[in-house]
Amino acid sequence: MTSSTQIQLVSRPTGWPTHENFRTAVMELPDIEEGEIRVANEFISVDPYMRGRMNEGRSYIPPFELGATMTGGAVGRVVESRSDDHPVGALVLHDQGWRDIAQGPAKQFRVVPEIEGVPASAHLGILGTTGLTAYVGLMHIARFTAGDTVFVSGAAGSVGSAVGQIARLEGASKVIGSAGSAEKVATAVERYGFDAALNYKDGPVRTLLREYFGDQDGEGIDVYFDNVGGDHLEAALDLMNDEGRIAACGAISSYNATERTPGPDNLWLVITRRLTMQGFTINKNMGHYKEFISKVAPWVASGELVFDETVVEGIDSTVDAFLDLMKGANVGKMVVKI
C-alpha cells in the first residue's frame, strides 16, 4: 500500500480562515487499476478563489465538502501507470490538489510539455490557469486592442502581473497598476514593465489614481482588469473612457468580509459612459487554451514575459501558504513545493 498525505477542510471559516478550519490526514491508496495512473506531486497551487469555495451557497463552482481533501491545481510526475498515454516519468497537470500523492483515471490528468529553463510549477501559473485567466480576461472579456490604456489592480499578483505584461506586448499605450507595498510597486514597474503603479495603502485609491488618468474621454481608462473590487472598482469607474471595458476577475477586498459592504456609489457611470462590465470564470473559457498557449508559451520561453513565484516548502506548510496568500504575502504565483 502507498500512503498519501492530504489536507482536508473540516469547518467553514467565518471571516479570515485559520488553521482550525483544516486537518492533515494520511490516506492509504489502493493499487491502481487498468486505465489509471499514480502521480507524485511536485507542486500544488493555493489560490484566492479557494476562499470562496470554503463558503456554503450558490456559486460558479460547488463549495468544498467538509471532511474532504482540498482540490485545486497540481503538477507532478507519473510514478506508476496503466495508461499508454501517460508513461512513467511524464509531467502531468491535474486538479486533485492538496496532497503529495494523487491517483485516479488517466483522463483526469493532462500530460504537459517541459520547456527548457522553465520550472514545472509554471504550469500552475503563467502557463496554466493563472496565465490563461489573464489572457482571456484581457483579450476576450475586455476586448483589448492596441493603443488602449489599461489599469490593473493586484498588479504584483500572479494574474495581475501577467495582464500588465500581455497588455504591453500587445501594444497598450499606457499600463498602470496598483499594489499594496512600495516593494510591490517597484516590482510592477521594474520587473513587469508597468508604466507606473500606485500603493493603495498611501491614501484613497480614488485620489491616487487621478495622478495617472484624467476624467475626460481619451485621457482615462479604456480597459480595467479588476482583481480587487471595492474602492479600486469605484476609482476606476470615475476615470473610464466612453465605451470602456471592465473585466471583473476577482474581488479579494471582500472575500473575508463578515458583513455586506456597500457597492460603488458611481455605478451610474456604466450607463452614461456606455461601459461594458463583464464577470468571468476561467472554467467557462477553457476553449481559448490552444490560442493562449500558442501566444504566451513563446513569450515565456524567450524571456519576453517574466513571472515570479513565492515557493513554500512541504505539504505540511500548505495551510500557511494559503493564509499568507490571503494576506498578500506573495509576489507572483504562490505554490507549495512537495
N, C-alpha and C positions, 0 to 999 in steps of 0.2 A: 504494500500500500504506500501511496505517496501522500504526504500531508501538505496542506495549503493554508498559509496564514492570511486571514481575511479581516477587514474592518467592517463592522456592521452598525447600522443605525438602530438605537434601542428606544429613543424617545424623541419627540418633535420639539425643536427649540422654540422658546419664546424670546424674541429679541435676538441677541447675539448667541450663536451656538457655543457650547462648552464641551470639554472632554466627557462630561457625564452623559452627553447625548449619544456616545459611541461605546463600542466594546471591541476587543480583539478576540477572534475565535480561531482555533486550529481545526480544520476540517480534513477528514480522511477521504481521499479521492479513489473511486473505483478504477479498475482497468479501463482503458479506452476501448471502444467498440469500433466495428467497421464504419469508415466514413468520419471518424473523429480524430482529433489531434490533442496533444498536450503542449502547453506553452509555458516557458519560464519567462515571466515578465522582466523587462529591463527598466522600463519607466512607466509610471502611471500618472495620470493627469488629475489635478484639482482645479476646479473652475467656479466662477461666481454663480453660474446658473444652478449649480447643485444646491445652493442655499434655498432657492425657490422650491425645489423638489422635496425638501425636507418638511414642507408645509402640506397640510391636507387641503383639498379643494380642487376645483377645476383649473386646468392649465393646458398648455400646448402638449404636455407630456405627463404621464401619470406620476404621482408622487412616489418617492422611495417607500418601500414597505418596511415597517418596523420589524426588527429581528432578522432582516435580510442583509446580505452583503451589498455595500455601496457599488453601484455600477458607474461606468464612465470610461473615458478613453484610456487605452493601454497599448504598449507596443512591446513585443518580446520575440523570442526565438522558439521555433518548434523543436522540442526535445524528444517527442515520440509522435509517430504519425501512422494512421491507417487511411491516408488520403493521398492519391497520386499527385494531386495538385498542390500539396503542402508538404514538401520534403523536409526532413530533419535539417535544421540549420537555417531554414528560411526565416526572414524577418516578416512578422505579421502584425497587423493592426486590428484591434477589436474593442468591444465596449464592456467587457466583464469587470473592469475597474479595479477596486481597491483590494488586491490580493497579489501574492507573489507567484502562485502557480494557477493557471487557468486551463480549462479543457472543455471540450464540447464538440458539436457538429462542425466539420471543417468549413461549412458555408458561412458560419458566423465569424470567420477570420479572413482578412484580406491580405494577401501577400503584397508587400510594398517594396519599391526599389531601394537599393542602397546607393547613395550618392557620395562619391569620394570627397572627404573633407567635411561632410555634413553628418552630425550625430543622429542616431536612430530616433532620439527624442523629438527631432524636428517634425516627425510625422504626427506628433500630438499638438504641434504648434503651427509654425509657419507653413508647413506642407500638409497640415491636417485641417481639422475643423476651425481652428483659430484663423489661419490664413484664408480659408475658404469663406469664413464669415466676413472678414474684412473685404475680400474681393467682391463677393456677391452684394454686400450692403452698399459698397461704393458704386460699383459699375452697373448693377441691375436694379437695386431698390432706389438709390439716389440718382441713378441715370447720369453719372458723371460724364462730362465732356471736356476736352482740352480747353484750357483757358478759364475754367471755373475757379472761384475762390472757395476754400474749404476750411471748416472749423471742426476739430476732432476733440471730444472730451475723453479723458483717460488716455492721453497721448503716450504715456510711458508704459502702458499695459500691453499685453500681447496682441490684442486686436487693434487697439488704437495706434500703436507704433507701425503696424503693417498697413493700416489705412493711410496714414500720412505718407509713407514711402511709395505705396502704389499710386496715390494721387500725384505725387511729384514725378514719378516715372511716366505717368500717363499725360503729363503736361499741364498740371494745375498752375495758375498764375500766382496763387498765394496759399500756403498751408499753415494754419495756426492751430496750436494745441493747448490743452490745459493739463496740469498735473499737480500733485499735492506736496511737492517739496522743491527747494532750489536745485537739489541734485537731479531730480527727475526732469525739471525744466531744462537743465543743461544737457541731459541725455537726449531729450526730444530734439533739441536743436543741433547739437554737435554730432550725435551718432545717427539719428534717424532722419536728419535733413529737413525738419520743420523750419519754416522761415522765422518763427518766433513761438514762444509758449508763455503762458501765464501760470503763476502759482495761485491756485484758488484759495489758499489759506492767507493770502496777503490782503484780502478785502472782499467786498461783494463782487461776484463774478459779473454781475450786470454792469458794474462800473469799470472793472478791469478790461473787459472785452472790447469796450469802446476805443481803447488805445489802438486796436488793430483793424477795426471795421467802422465805417460810418453808417448812419441810418438812412442815407439817401440811396435810391436804386442805383446799382453799379458800383457803389462803394462798400456794399455789405457782403453778406454771405450767400453764395449760391448753393452750397451743399453743407449741411451739418450732419455729422455722423455722431449719434448720441449713444454713449455708453453709460451715462450717469443719471440723466433726468434731472428733476428738481430745479435748483437755481440755474444750472447750466442750460437746460432747455428754455427757461424763461429768458435768460440773457440772449440766447441765440435768436429766439423769436423776435426780439426787439430789432435785430440787425439783419434779418433775412432780406435779400433782394426779392423783388417781384418774381413770382413763379419759381422761387427757391424750393429745394427738396430736402427733406429731413428723413434720414434712415434711423429708425428707433430700434437700436440693437440691445440696449440694456438700461437699467435704472438702478445702479448699485447704491445710489444715495438713499434709497428707501427699502432695500432688501431686509434690513434688520429692524425696521421701524415697528414699534408695538402699537402705534395709533395711526389712523389715516392722516396723511399730510395733504394740505390744500394743493390744488393744481395751479398751473400758471395763470397769472392774472391778466395775461395779454394774448390769450388763445384766439381772440377775435382777429388777430393779425393773419391767421390762416385764411380767413375769408377775404379781407381787404387786399392782401398781397398775393392772393391766389396761390397759396403754398400747397405743396403736397407733403404729407407726413405719413409714412408707412412703417408699421412694425413688421418684423420678420424674425423667423427662427430658421436655423440652418438645416434642420431635419426636413424641412419642406423645400429645400433648394439644392439637394444633392445632385440634381441633374446638371448643374453647372460645373461639376468636379473636373471633367476632362478639359474643358476650356480653361479652368483655373490652373490646373497643374501644368498645362502646356505653356501658359504665360508666365507663371510665377516660378516654377522649378528652375528654368534657365537663369532668372534673376538671382535666385538663391545660390546656385552653383557658381555663378560668376562673381558673387560678392556685391552686386549692384543693390540687392535687397538684403539688409543685415537683420539679424534677430538676436535677442538675448534671452537667456533662461535663468531663472532662480532655481537651483537644484538643491533639494533637501534629501539627505541620505537615509535610507532604511524604511521598510514597510511600517515599522512602529512609529515613525515620525509623520505619517500621513495626515493625521488629525491636526498636528501642529502646523503643517504646511497649509492646510485648508484655512485654519483660523488666522494665520499670518496673511494669507491672500486676502481675506475679507477685510483686514485692517490696512491693506495697501502696502505690505512689506516687500512685495515683489517688484522687480524690474523685468519686463518681458514675461514670458510664459513661466508659470510655476509648475514644476514637475517633481516627482519623487523618484529617486534612483533606487532600484531594489538591489 
